[in-house]
Amino acid sequence: MLCDVALSTDGAVMKPSFAAIAGAAIERVLRGQATAAEERRLAAWRAADPANEQRAQEIERVLRLAWLDRPQGQSVAPTAADVIARGEASASSAASRRRRS
């Protein structure tokens, strides 16, 4: 379930925006682990603003890159550097294909 409150360093209760926790919700949806309420909240957030939809698509892309080439059953996540390198390689490859067209 999504967290609705957080504590600041001084102990005050803060309510984060959904955007701040959208990545975790998107990951749960992609893994099939989200609750119906999380799926509805994520869908509403995405529909509320084109920028939200763009951010969600970017998060999905990064998550999918992180999961590429991971052997079945591997539980160790790739490093951030690995994910960035894969994204850069993918972008470079796409740019090369566009130039050839």
Steps between C-alpha positions, in 0.01 A plus 500: 500500500623852429633699788288806572726663758869537571704651780741786442835516674342701782223242546224706341250306292511583131271376224705436187353567160403195302767596246761439767392138539374428149808299407435243769135474397593457135744225589234316701253530209755366251581210730130425553528575871292818524166514675192611307509827695863563399417428136206745510708769671783458250258512205340818636842662555609411147177638349512823702790656310692417180822560696398226743445259212839590353668445837324165541620390156856601587483305827365196317781524245766513772344208685483292183865581426590394852327167445656430155731205470447405862517123522177341620495490877782752547413710800790746493405826336742658253700800612388849406803525269386183317150639450633836377740328260218287358281808456776693325573205272131467417469873426816495288375200304164665438669821383718300259194327354327836450803644318508201262130540414 
